[in-house]
Amino acid sequence: MKLAELFDNDKGDAHQFDEMTKHAHHATELLKALASESRLMILCLLVEGEKSVGQLNKKMNRAQSSVSQELARLRRQKLVKGRRDGKTVYYSIESEEAKRIIAVLHEIYCKS
């Protein structure tokens, strides 16, 4: 069934619409996290592989405190996870949903 059919009263499947409604809050929270240019760029960089705050800071040309704050929000939402190696924490994407959305955004906006 196509997404548009869910909204057509003659063809809509109530169960599928209920499932979509049940997951709408989670989807909204994910999209809110991606609604920041800084957080979006962090996730784009982490798609390439794990990186430390310092590596992200250097690539993004942002203050380390700013990058750390954005990473903290992404961690709270379970979109990224950290791995400690001595004094350095390396971050990677934890959320498969976030990886998939970043891939779609890359396909739409970054492919020439």
Biopython code that builds the backbone (N, CA, C, O; Angstrom):
import numpy as np
from Bio.PDB.StructureBuilder import StructureBuilder

atoms = [
    (1, "MET", "N", (0.840, -1.173, 0.000)),
    (1, "MET", "CA", (0.000, 0.000, 0.000)),
    (1, "MET", "C", (0.887, 1.239, 0.000)),
    (1, "MET", "O", (1.872, 1.312, 0.735)),
    (2, "LYS", "N", (0.531, 2.199, -0.823)),
    (2, "LYS", "CA", (1.271, 3.446, -0.901)),
    (2, "LYS", "C", (0.826, 4.373, 0.217)),
    (2, "LYS", "O", (-0.305, 4.296, 0.698)),
    (3, "LEU", "N", (1.743, 5.256, 0.624)),
    (3, "LEU", "CA", (1.456, 6.179, 1.717)),
    (3, "LEU", "C", (0.207, 7.001, 1.440)),
    (3, "LEU", "O", (-0.604, 7.203, 2.344)),
    (4, "ALA", "N", (0.034, 7.478, 0.220)),
    (4, "ALA", "CA", (-1.133, 8.304, -0.115)),
    (4, "ALA", "C", (-2.436, 7.542, 0.102)),
    (4, "ALA", "O", (-3.452, 8.152, 0.434)),
    (5, "GLU", "N", (-2.428, 6.228, -0.076)),
    (5, "GLU", "CA", (-3.638, 5.427, 0.091)),
    (5, "GLU", "C", (-4.110, 5.381, 1.548)),
    (5, "GLU", "O", (-5.288, 5.141, 1.812)),
    (6, "LEU", "N", (-3.187, 5.612, 2.495)),
    (6, "LEU", "CA", (-3.581, 5.618, 3.906)),
    (6, "LEU", "C", (-4.555, 6.747, 4.213)),
    (6, "LEU", "O", (-5.338, 6.665, 5.160)),
    (7, "PHE", "N", (-4.502, 7.787, 3.417)),
    (7, "PHE", "CA", (-5.348, 8.953, 3.657)),
    (7, "PHE", "C", (-6.590, 8.958, 2.776)),
    (7, "PHE", "O", (-7.401, 9.882, 2.850)),
    (8, "ASP", "N", (-6.744, 7.941, 1.950)),
    (8, "ASP", "CA", (-7.923, 7.800, 1.098)),
    (8, "ASP", "C", (-8.906, 6.905, 1.845)),
    (8, "ASP", "O", (-8.638, 5.719, 2.034)),
    (9, "ASN", "N", (-10.030, 7.452, 2.269)),
    (9, "ASN", "CA", (-10.990, 6.702, 3.088)),
    (9, "ASN", "C", (-11.464, 5.422, 2.428)),
    (9, "ASN", "O", (-11.773, 4.457, 3.127)),
    (10, "ASP", "N", (-11.530, 5.381, 1.109)),
    (10, "ASP", "CA", (-12.008, 4.187, 0.423)),
    (10, "ASP", "C", (-10.970, 3.070, 0.424)),
    (10, "ASP", "O", (-11.334, 1.894, 0.413)),
    (11, "LYS", "N", (-9.687, 3.416, 0.438)),
    (11, "LYS", "CA", (-8.634, 2.408, 0.324)),
    (11, "LYS", "C", (-7.813, 2.257, 1.596)),
    (11, "LYS", "O", (-7.039, 1.308, 1.722)),
    (12, "GLY", "N", (-7.971, 3.180, 2.541)),
    (12, "GLY", "CA", (-7.110, 3.201, 3.719)),
    (12, "GLY", "C", (-7.251, 1.963, 4.585)),
    (12, "GLY", "O", (-8.344, 1.422, 4.748)),
    (13, "ASP", "N", (-6.143, 1.528, 5.131)),
    (13, "ASP", "CA", (-6.125, 0.400, 6.047)),
    (13, "ASP", "C", (-5.925, 0.964, 7.450)),
    (13, "ASP", "O", (-4.863, 1.507, 7.757)),
    (14, "ALA", "N", (-6.938, 0.837, 8.298)),
    (14, "ALA", "CA", (-6.909, 1.445, 9.631)),
    (14, "ALA", "C", (-5.730, 0.941, 10.452)),
    (14, "ALA", "O", (-5.127, 1.713, 11.198)),
    (15, "HIS", "N", (-5.393, -0.337, 10.328)),
    (15, "HIS", "CA", (-4.281, -0.888, 11.106)),
    (15, "HIS", "C", (-2.970, -0.206, 10.729)),
    (15, "HIS", "O", (-2.194, 0.176, 11.605)),
    (16, "GLN", "N", (-2.722, -0.053, 9.433)),
    (16, "GLN", "CA", (-1.480, 0.592, 9.009)),
    (16, "GLN", "C", (-1.441, 2.046, 9.456)),
    (16, "GLN", "O", (-0.393, 2.540, 9.873)),
    (17, "PHE", "N", (-2.569, 2.730, 9.373)),
    (17, "PHE", "CA", (-2.615, 4.118, 9.823)),
    (17, "PHE", "C", (-2.364, 4.197, 11.325)),
    (17, "PHE", "O", (-1.662, 5.098, 11.785)),
    (18, "ASP", "N", (-2.924, 3.270, 12.093)),
    (18, "ASP", "CA", (-2.690, 3.237, 13.539)),
    (18, "ASP", "C", (-1.210, 3.020, 13.847)),
    (18, "ASP", "O", (-0.667, 3.640, 14.761)),
    (19, "GLU", "N", (-0.562, 2.147, 13.092)),
    (19, "GLU", "CA", (0.872, 1.904, 13.277)),
    (19, "GLU", "C", (1.663, 3.175, 13.003)),
    (19, "GLU", "O", (2.575, 3.522, 13.754)),
    (20, "MET", "N", (1.312, 3.864, 11.930)),
    (20, "MET", "CA", (1.996, 5.098, 11.584)),
    (20, "MET", "C", (1.801, 6.139, 12.688)),
    (20, "MET", "O", (2.747, 6.834, 13.059)),
    (21, "THR", "N", (0.605, 6.245, 13.202)),
    (21, "THR", "CA", (0.304, 7.194, 14.274)),
    (21, "THR", "C", (1.104, 6.865, 15.528)),
    (21, "THR", "O", (1.606, 7.763, 16.205)),
    (22, "LYS", "N", (1.219, 5.583, 15.834)),
    (22, "LYS", "CA", (1.945, 5.135, 17.021)),
    (22, "LYS", "C", (3.417, 5.564, 16.967)),
    (22, "LYS", "O", (4.013, 5.860, 18.003)),
    (23, "HIS", "N", (3.992, 5.596, 15.785)),
    (23, "HIS", "CA", (5.411, 5.920, 15.633)),
    (23, "HIS", "C", (5.662, 7.391, 15.309)),
    (23, "HIS", "O", (6.814, 7.804, 15.176)),
    (24, "ALA", "N", (4.608, 8.178, 15.182)),
    (24, "ALA", "CA", (4.756, 9.583, 14.792)),
    (24, "ALA", "C", (5.587, 10.373, 15.804)),
    (24, "ALA", "O", (6.386, 11.221, 15.407)),
    (25, "HIS", "N", (5.413, 10.113, 17.101)),
    (25, "HIS", "CA", (6.175, 10.850, 18.117)),
    (25, "HIS", "C", (7.670, 10.577, 17.963)),
    (25, "HIS", "O", (8.478, 11.505, 17.992)),
    (26, "HIS", "N", (8.032, 9.320, 17.802)),
    (26, "HIS", "CA", (9.443, 8.959, 17.633)),
    (26, "HIS", "C", (10.016, 9.629, 16.383)),
    (26, "HIS", "O", (11.123, 10.166, 16.413)),
    (27, "ALA", "N", (9.266, 9.596, 15.299)),
    (27, "ALA", "CA", (9.717, 10.223, 14.053)),
    (27, "ALA", "C", (9.883, 11.728, 14.233)),
    (27, "ALA", "O", (10.843, 12.314, 13.734)),
    (28, "THR", "N", (8.953, 12.348, 14.943)),
    (28, "THR", "CA", (9.023, 13.788, 15.182)),
    (28, "THR", "C", (10.258, 14.144, 16.000)),
    (28, "THR", "O", (10.932, 15.131, 15.707)),
    (29, "GLU", "N", (10.558, 13.352, 17.019)),
    (29, "GLU", "CA", (11.746, 13.605, 17.843)),
    (29, "GLU", "C", (13.025, 13.471, 17.015)),
    (29, "GLU", "O", (13.951, 14.267, 17.171)),
    (30, "LEU", "N", (13.077, 12.482, 16.148)),
    (30, "LEU", "CA", (14.242, 12.306, 15.283)),
    (30, "LEU", "C", (14.398, 13.502, 14.348)),
    (30, "LEU", "O", (15.503, 14.019, 14.179)),
    (31, "LEU", "N", (13.310, 13.937, 13.747)),
    (31, "LEU", "CA", (13.371, 15.075, 12.828)),
    (31, "LEU", "C", (13.744, 16.366, 13.550)),
    (31, "LEU", "O", (14.433, 17.211, 12.979)),
    (32, "LYS", "N", (13.301, 16.534, 14.794)),
    (32, "LYS", "CA", (13.699, 17.709, 15.579)),
    (32, "LYS", "C", (15.210, 17.710, 15.798)),
    (32, "LYS", "O", (15.854, 18.756, 15.711)),
    (33, "ALA", "N", (15.770, 16.544, 16.081)),
    (33, "ALA", "CA", (17.216, 16.446, 16.292)),
    (33, "ALA", "C", (17.976, 16.806, 15.024)),
    (33, "ALA", "O", (19.057, 17.390, 15.092)),
    (34, "LEU", "N", (17.421, 16.464, 13.877)),
    (34, "LEU", "CA", (18.072, 16.759, 12.601)),
    (34, "LEU", "C", (17.823, 18.191, 12.139)),
    (34, "LEU", "O", (18.417, 18.635, 11.157)),
    (35, "ALA", "N", (16.950, 18.918, 12.837)),
    (35, "ALA", "CA", (16.566, 20.267, 12.419)),
    (35, "ALA", "C", (17.605, 21.328, 12.777)),
    (35, "ALA", "O", (17.358, 22.519, 12.590)),
    (36, "SER", "N", (18.733, 20.922, 13.274)),
    (36, "SER", "CA", (19.839, 21.831, 13.575)),
    (36, "SER", "C", (20.960, 21.556, 12.580)),
    (36, "SER", "O", (21.360, 20.408, 12.385)),
    (37, "GLU", "N", (21.465, 22.618, 11.952)),
    (37, "GLU", "CA", (22.552, 22.442, 10.987)),
    (37, "GLU", "C", (23.760, 21.771, 11.635)),
    (37, "GLU", "O", (24.385, 20.901, 11.030)),
    (38, "SER", "N", (24.089, 22.169, 12.856)),
    (38, "SER", "CA", (25.245, 21.576, 13.544)),
    (38, "SER", "C", (25.046, 20.086, 13.794)),
    (38, "SER", "O", (25.935, 19.282, 13.511)),
    (39, "ARG", "N", (23.883, 19.717, 14.322)),
    (39, "ARG", "CA", (23.637, 18.294, 14.598)),
    (39, "ARG", "C", (23.573, 17.488, 13.307)),
    (39, "ARG", "O", (24.062, 16.360, 13.250)),
    (40, "LEU", "N", (22.980, 18.060, 12.283)),
    (40, "LEU", "CA", (22.921, 17.374, 10.993)),
    (40, "LEU", "C", (24.329, 17.135, 10.448)),
    (40, "LEU", "O", (24.632, 16.044, 9.965)),
    (41, "MET", "N", (25.186, 18.150, 10.525)),
    (41, "MET", "CA", (26.552, 17.995, 10.020)),
    (41, "MET", "C", (27.351, 16.991, 10.852)),
    (41, "MET", "O", (28.165, 16.246, 10.306)),
    (42, "ILE", "N", (27.127, 16.965, 12.160)),
    (42, "ILE", "CA", (27.793, 15.962, 12.999)),
    (42, "ILE", "C", (27.408, 14.567, 12.526)),
    (42, "ILE", "O", (28.276, 13.710, 12.355)),
    (43, "LEU", "N", (26.128, 14.333, 12.313)),
    (43, "LEU", "CA", (25.678, 13.012, 11.860)),
    (43, "LEU", "C", (26.231, 12.691, 10.476)),
    (43, "LEU", "O", (26.605, 11.549, 10.209)),
    (44, "CYS", "N", (26.285, 13.688, 9.591)),
    (44, "CYS", "CA", (26.860, 13.458, 8.259)),
    (44, "CYS", "C", (28.323, 13.031, 8.366)),
    (44, "CYS", "O", (28.761, 12.125, 7.658)),
    (45, "LEU", "N", (29.074, 13.682, 9.245)),
    (45, "LEU", "CA", (30.479, 13.320, 9.426)),
    (45, "LEU", "C", (30.627, 11.946, 10.072)),
    (45, "LEU", "O", (31.555, 11.206, 9.746)),
    (46, "LEU", "N", (29.729, 11.603, 10.973)),
    (46, "LEU", "CA", (29.822, 10.308, 11.651)),
    (46, "LEU", "C", (29.402, 9.149, 10.758)),
    (46, "LEU", "O", (29.738, 8.000, 11.047)),
    (47, "VAL", "N", (28.676, 9.425, 9.682)),
    (47, "VAL", "CA", (28.341, 8.357, 8.734)),
    (47, "VAL", "C", (29.630, 7.778, 8.147)),
    (47, "VAL", "O", (29.689, 6.594, 7.815)),
    (48, "GLU", "N", (30.664, 8.621, 8.021)),
    (48, "GLU", "CA", (31.954, 8.183, 7.473)),
    (48, "GLU", "C", (32.698, 7.264, 8.440)),
    (48, "GLU", "O", (33.606, 6.542, 8.028)),
    (49, "GLY", "N", (32.325, 7.281, 9.718)),
    (49, "GLY", "CA", (32.992, 6.473, 10.731)),
    (49, "GLY", "C", (33.146, 7.266, 12.013)),
    (49, "GLY", "O", (32.880, 8.468, 12.041)),
    (50, "GLU", "N", (33.577, 6.594, 13.081)),
    (50, "GLU", "CA", (33.650, 7.262, 14.374)),
    (50, "GLU", "C", (34.698, 8.370, 14.366)),
    (50, "GLU", "O", (35.718, 8.294, 13.681)),
    (51, "LYS", "N", (34.403, 9.403, 15.156)),
    (51, "LYS", "CA", (35.290, 10.557, 15.255)),
    (51, "LYS", "C", (35.259, 11.089, 16.688)),
    (51, "LYS", "O", (34.270, 10.937, 17.405)),
    (52, "SER", "N", (36.362, 11.713, 17.082)),
    (52, "SER", "CA", (36.431, 12.358, 18.395)),
    (52, "SER", "C", (35.836, 13.760, 18.294)),
    (52, "SER", "O", (35.607, 14.271, 17.198)),
    (53, "VAL", "N", (35.589, 14.374, 19.451)),
    (53, "VAL", "CA", (35.091, 15.753, 19.471)),
    (53, "VAL", "C", (36.086, 16.659, 18.749)),
    (53, "VAL", "O", (35.690, 17.532, 17.978)),
    (54, "GLY", "N", (37.369, 16.451, 18.999)),
    (54, "GLY", "CA", (38.400, 17.266, 18.351)),
    (54, "GLY", "C", (38.366, 17.145, 16.833)),
    (54, "GLY", "O", (38.505, 18.142, 16.125)),
    (55, "GLN", "N", (38.180, 15.922, 16.332)),
    (55, "GLN", "CA", (38.098, 15.723, 14.882)),
    (55, "GLN", "C", (36.860, 16.407, 14.305)),
    (55, "GLN", "O", (36.928, 17.037, 13.249)),
    (56, "LEU", "N", (35.739, 16.281, 14.994)),
    (56, "LEU", "CA", (34.511, 16.935, 14.537)),
    (56, "LEU", "C", (34.679, 18.449, 14.573)),
    (56, "LEU", "O", (34.288, 19.147, 13.637)),
    (57, "ASN", "N", (35.258, 18.950, 15.651)),
    (57, "ASN", "CA", (35.494, 20.379, 15.816)),
    (57, "ASN", "C", (36.328, 20.923, 14.659)),
    (57, "ASN", "O", (36.006, 21.967, 14.092)),
    (58, "LYS", "N", (37.391, 20.217, 14.315)),
    (58, "LYS", "CA", (38.286, 20.664, 13.247)),
    (58, "LYS", "C", (37.562, 20.694, 11.898)),
    (58, "LYS", "O", (37.694, 21.658, 11.144)),
    (59, "LYS", "N", (36.804, 19.648, 11.595)),
    (59, "LYS", "CA", (36.086, 19.584, 10.311)),
    (59, "LYS", "C", (34.986, 20.633, 10.221)),
    (59, "LYS", "O", (34.743, 21.197, 9.154)),
    (60, "MET", "N", (34.318, 20.894, 11.350)),
    (60, "MET", "CA", (33.178, 21.810, 11.348)),
    (60, "MET", "C", (33.579, 23.258, 11.612)),
    (60, "MET", "O", (32.786, 24.172, 11.389)),
    (61, "ASN", "N", (34.808, 23.471, 12.085)),
    (61, "ASN", "CA", (35.282, 24.813, 12.420)),
    (61, "ASN", "C", (34.348, 25.489, 13.436)),
    (61, "ASN", "O", (33.968, 26.650, 13.280)),
    (62, "ARG", "N", (33.994, 24.734, 14.468)),
    (62, "ARG", "CA", (33.121, 25.226, 15.545)),
    (62, "ARG", "C", (33.866, 25.108, 16.871)),
    (62, "ARG", "O", (34.823, 24.343, 16.991)),
    (63, "ALA", "N", (33.425, 25.859, 17.847)),
    (63, "ALA", "CA", (34.007, 25.764, 19.187)),
    (63, "ALA", "C", (33.756, 24.365, 19.745)),
    (63, "ALA", "O", (32.690, 23.785, 19.537)),
    (64, "GLN", "N", (34.745, 23.834, 20.454)),
    (64, "GLN", "CA", (34.620, 22.488, 20.994)),
    (64, "GLN", "C", (33.434, 22.376, 21.943)),
    (64, "GLN", "O", (32.764, 21.344, 21.977)),
    (65, "SER", "N", (33.167, 23.427, 22.714)),
    (65, "SER", "CA", (32.029, 23.383, 23.642)),
    (65, "SER", "C", (30.711, 23.266, 22.879)),
    (65, "SER", "O", (29.794, 22.577, 23.325)),
    (66, "SER", "N", (30.618, 23.929, 21.741)),
    (66, "SER", "CA", (29.405, 23.865, 20.918)),
    (66, "SER", "C", (29.198, 22.454, 20.370)),
    (66, "SER", "O", (28.090, 21.920, 20.412)),
    (67, "VAL", "N", (30.270, 21.859, 19.858)),
    (67, "VAL", "CA", (30.189, 20.493, 19.325)),
    (67, "VAL", "C", (29.828, 19.526, 20.448)),
    (67, "VAL", "O", (29.014, 18.623, 20.253)),
    (68, "SER", "N", (30.429, 19.709, 21.621)),
    (68, "SER", "CA", (30.137, 18.833, 22.764)),
    (68, "SER", "C", (28.675, 18.927, 23.187)),
    (68, "SER", "O", (28.055, 17.913, 23.508)),
    (69, "GLN", "N", (28.120, 20.143, 23.189)),
    (69, "GLN", "CA", (26.708, 20.316, 23.549)),
    (69, "GLN", "C", (25.795, 19.606, 22.555)),
    (69, "GLN", "O", (24.823, 18.961, 22.947)),
    (70, "GLU", "N", (26.111, 19.727, 21.271)),
    (70, "GLU", "CA", (25.289, 19.067, 20.254)),
    (70, "GLU", "C", (25.399, 17.547, 20.380)),
    (70, "GLU", "O", (24.403, 16.838, 20.235)),
    (71, "LEU", "N", (26.604, 17.047, 20.649)),
    (71, "LEU", "CA", (26.787, 15.606, 20.844)),
    (71, "LEU", "C", (26.009, 15.119, 22.063)),
    (71, "LEU", "O", (25.448, 14.024, 22.044)),
    (72, "ALA", "N", (25.971, 15.921, 23.114)),
    (72, "ALA", "CA", (25.220, 15.541, 24.318)),
    (72, "ALA", "C", (23.738, 15.376, 23.990)),
    (72, "ALA", "O", (23.101, 14.427, 24.447)),
    (73, "ARG", "N", (23.197, 16.289, 23.206)),
    (73, "ARG", "CA", (21.782, 16.167, 22.827)),
    (73, "ARG", "C", (21.567, 14.917, 21.975)),
    (73, "ARG", "O", (20.600, 14.183, 22.179)),
    (74, "LEU", "N", (22.466, 14.676, 21.022)),
    (74, "LEU", "CA", (22.335, 13.490, 20.171)),
    (74, "LEU", "C", (22.466, 12.207, 20.997)),
    (74, "LEU", "O", (21.803, 11.211, 20.707)),
    (75, "ARG", "N", (23.315, 12.230, 22.019)),
    (75, "ARG", "CA", (23.461, 11.065, 22.913)),
    (75, "ARG", "C", (22.188, 10.835, 23.715)),
    (75, "ARG", "O", (21.726, 9.701, 23.842)),
    (76, "ARG", "N", (21.619, 11.910, 24.256)),
    (76, "ARG", "CA", (20.377, 11.780, 25.042)),
    (76, "ARG", "C", (19.260, 11.171, 24.206)),
    (76, "ARG", "O", (18.417, 10.437, 24.722)),
    (77, "GLN", "N", (19.259, 11.475, 22.928)),
    (77, "GLN", "CA", (18.226, 10.947, 22.040)),
    (77, "GLN", "C", (18.627, 9.599, 21.434)),
    (77, "GLN", "O", (17.928, 9.059, 20.576)),
    (78, "LYS", "N", (19.757, 9.068, 21.891)),
    (78, "LYS", "CA", (20.255, 7.761, 21.455)),
    (78, "LYS", "C", (20.506, 7.703, 19.946)),
    (78, "LYS", "O", (20.324, 6.665, 19.309)),
    (79, "LEU", "N", (20.926, 8.843, 19.391)),
    (79, "LEU", "CA", (21.282, 8.881, 17.971)),
    (79, "LEU", "C", (22.760, 8.600, 17.777)),
    (79, "LEU", "O", (23.163, 8.064, 16.744)),
    (80, "VAL", "N", (23.581, 8.962, 18.777)),
    (80, "VAL", "CA", (25.009, 8.659, 18.729)),
    (80, "VAL", "C", (25.406, 7.977, 20.034)),
    (80, "VAL", "O", (24.706, 8.063, 21.043)),
    (81, "LYS", "N", (26.542, 7.301, 19.985)),
    (81, "LYS", "CA", (27.096, 6.677, 21.193)),
    (81, "LYS", "C", (28.583, 7.001, 21.244)),
    (81, "LYS", "O", (29.207, 7.283, 20.221)),
    (82, "GLY", "N", (29.139, 6.955, 22.447)),
    (82, "GLY", "CA", (30.550, 7.246, 22.636)),
    (82, "GLY", "C", (31.321, 6.013, 23.067)),
    (82, "GLY", "O", (30.793, 5.127, 23.738)),
    (83, "ARG", "N", (32.595, 5.978, 22.660)),
    (83, "ARG", "CA", (33.513, 4.906, 23.060)),
    (83, "ARG", "C", (34.778, 5.578, 23.576)),
    (83, "ARG", "O", (35.449, 6.308, 22.846)),
    (84, "ARG", "N", (35.094, 5.324, 24.837)),
    (84, "ARG", "CA", (36.258, 5.967, 25.448)),
    (84, "ARG", "C", (37.522, 5.168, 25.139)),
    (84, "ARG", "O", (37.550, 3.941, 25.239)),
    (85, "ASP", "N", (38.573, 5.912, 24.758)),
    (85, "ASP", "CA", (39.903, 5.337, 24.552)),
    (85, "ASP", "C", (40.883, 6.269, 25.261)),
    (85, "ASP", "O", (41.308, 7.278, 24.699)),
    (86, "GLY", "N", (41.235, 5.926, 26.490)),
    (86, "GLY", "CA", (42.056, 6.826, 27.301)),
    (86, "GLY", "C", (41.246, 8.061, 27.658)),
    (86, "GLY", "O", (40.160, 7.958, 28.229)),
    (87, "LYS", "N", (41.784, 9.237, 27.317)),
    (87, "LYS", "CA", (41.076, 10.485, 27.602)),
    (87, "LYS", "C", (40.159, 10.907, 26.459)),
    (87, "LYS", "O", (39.393, 11.860, 26.601)),
    (88, "THR", "N", (40.228, 10.218, 25.348)),
    (88, "THR", "CA", (39.459, 10.610, 24.165)),
    (88, "THR", "C", (38.199, 9.768, 24.044)),
    (88, "THR", "O", (38.225, 8.553, 24.239)),
    (89, "VAL", "N", (37.087, 10.438, 23.716)),
    (89, "VAL", "CA", (35.833, 9.742, 23.445)),
    (89, "VAL", "C", (35.582, 9.817, 21.946)),
    (89, "VAL", "O", (35.593, 10.896, 21.355)),
    (90, "TYR", "N", (35.358, 8.662, 21.346)),
    (90, "TYR", "CA", (35.046, 8.584, 19.919)),
    (90, "TYR", "C", (33.551, 8.335, 19.772)),
    (90, "TYR", "O", (32.981, 7.473, 20.441)),
    (91, "TYR", "N", (32.933, 9.095, 18.896)),
    (91, "TYR", "CA", (31.487, 9.009, 18.694)),
    (91, "TYR", "C", (31.175, 8.331, 17.374)),
    (91, "TYR", "O", (31.913, 8.454, 16.397)),
    (92, "SER", "N", (30.059, 7.610, 17.372)),
    (92, "SER", "CA", (29.555, 6.979, 16.148)),
    (92, "SER", "C", (28.030, 7.025, 16.187)),
    (92, "SER", "O", (27.432, 7.261, 17.237)),
    (93, "ILE", "N", (27.419, 6.801, 15.046)),
    (93, "ILE", "CA", (25.956, 6.816, 14.984)),
    (93, "ILE", "C", (25.427, 5.518, 15.570)),
    (93, "ILE", "O", (25.866, 4.429, 15.200)),
    (94, "GLU", "N", (24.483, 5.645, 16.483)),
    (94, "GLU", "CA", (23.855, 4.483, 17.121)),
    (94, "GLU", "C", (22.530, 4.128, 16.449)),
    (94, "GLU", "O", (22.151, 2.957, 16.406)),
    (95, "SER", "N", (21.836, 5.115, 15.933)),
    (95, "SER", "CA", (20.484, 4.939, 15.406)),
    (95, "SER", "C", (20.489, 4.550, 13.927)),
    (95, "SER", "O", (20.990, 5.287, 13.078)),
    (96, "GLU", "N", (19.923, 3.385, 13.641)),
    (96, "GLU", "CA", (19.792, 2.961, 12.236)),
    (96, "GLU", "C", (18.869, 3.899, 11.467)),
    (96, "GLU", "O", (19.086, 4.167, 10.286)),
    (97, "GLU", "N", (17.830, 4.398, 12.154)),
    (97, "GLU", "CA", (16.908, 5.335, 11.499)),
    (97, "GLU", "C", (17.654, 6.592, 11.066)),
    (97, "GLU", "O", (17.453, 7.088, 9.958)),
    (98, "ALA", "N", (18.516, 7.107, 11.945)),
    (98, "ALA", "CA", (19.292, 8.306, 11.612)),
    (98, "ALA", "C", (20.210, 8.033, 10.426)),
    (98, "ALA", "O", (20.333, 8.875, 9.535)),
    (99, "LYS", "N", (20.859, 6.864, 10.402)),
    (99, "LYS", "CA", (21.729, 6.515, 9.268)),
    (99, "LYS", "C", (20.950, 6.512, 7.961)),
    (99, "LYS", "O", (21.425, 7.014, 6.942)),
    (100, "ARG", "N", (19.762, 5.949, 7.998)),
    (100, "ARG", "CA", (18.953, 5.865, 6.778)),
    (100, "ARG", "C", (18.507, 7.245, 6.312)),
    (100, "ARG", "O", (18.529, 7.540, 5.117)),
    (101, "ILE", "N", (18.102, 8.089, 7.257)),
    (101, "ILE", "CA", (17.668, 9.437, 6.876)),
    (101, "ILE", "C", (18.842, 10.247, 6.339)),
    (101, "ILE", "O", (18.686, 10.977, 5.360)),
    (102, "ILE", "N", (20.006, 10.134, 6.957)),
    (102, "ILE", "CA", (21.196, 10.841, 6.466)),
    (102, "ILE", "C", (21.526, 10.372, 5.053)),
    (102, "ILE", "O", (21.892, 11.184, 4.204)),
    (103, "ALA", "N", (21.401, 9.072, 4.793)),
    (103, "ALA", "CA", (21.663, 8.549, 3.445)),
    (103, "ALA", "C", (20.694, 9.146, 2.425)),
    (103, "ALA", "O", (21.098, 9.502, 1.318)),
    (104, "VAL", "N", (19.419, 9.255, 2.795)),
    (104, "VAL", "CA", (18.423, 9.845, 1.887)),
    (104, "VAL", "C", (18.732, 11.322, 1.656)),
    (104, "VAL", "O", (18.685, 11.795, 0.521)),
    (105, "LEU", "N", (19.047, 12.053, 2.726)),
    (105, "LEU", "CA", (19.387, 13.467, 2.576)),
    (105, "LEU", "C", (20.620, 13.640, 1.692)),
    (105, "LEU", "O", (20.678, 14.557, 0.873)),
    (106, "HIS", "N", (21.601, 12.761, 1.861)),
    (106, "HIS", "CA", (22.804, 12.813, 1.021)),
    (106, "HIS", "C", (22.437, 12.583, -0.440)),
    (106, "HIS", "O", (22.921, 13.284, -1.329)),
    (107, "GLU", "N", (21.587, 11.605, -0.678)),
    (107, "GLU", "CA", (21.150, 11.295, -2.044)),
    (107, "GLU", "C", (20.436, 12.498, -2.674)),
    (107, "GLU", "O", (20.652, 12.800, -3.848)),
    (108, "ILE", "N", (19.599, 13.172, -1.910)),
    (108, "ILE", "CA", (18.826, 14.300, -2.440)),
    (108, "ILE", "C", (19.688, 15.549, -2.619)),
    (108, "ILE", "O", (19.605, 16.206, -3.657)),
    (109, "TYR", "N", (20.511, 15.887, -1.630)),
    (109, "TYR", "CA", (21.180, 17.184, -1.612)),
    (109, "TYR", "C", (22.657, 17.176, -1.991)),
    (109, "TYR", "O", (23.194, 18.221, -2.355)),
    (110, "CYS", "N", (23.323, 16.037, -1.916)),
    (110, "CYS", "CA", (24.779, 16.038, -2.092)),
    (110, "CYS", "C", (25.262, 15.349, -3.358)),
    (110, "CYS", "O", (26.431, 15.489, -3.717)),
    (111, "LYS", "N", (24.411, 14.621, -4.032)),
    (111, "LYS", "CA", (24.832, 13.943, -5.264)),
    (111, "LYS", "C", (24.716, 14.916, -6.424)),
    (111, "LYS", "O", (23.702, 15.596, -6.581)),
    (112, "SER", "N", (25.747, 14.975, -7.221)),
    (112, "SER", "CA", (25.716, 15.880, -8.389)),
    (112, "SER", "C", (25.218, 15.170, -9.621)),
    (112, "SER", "O", (25.128, 15.776, -10.689)),
]
sb = StructureBuilder()
sb.init_structure("model")
sb.init_model(0)
sb.init_chain("A")
sb.init_seg("    ")
for serial, (resi, resn, name, xyz) in enumerate(atoms, 1):
    if name == "N":
        sb.init_residue(resn, " ", resi, " ")
    sb.init_atom(name, np.array(xyz, "f"), 0.0, 1.0, " ", f" {name:<3s}", serial, name[0])
structure = sb.get_structure()
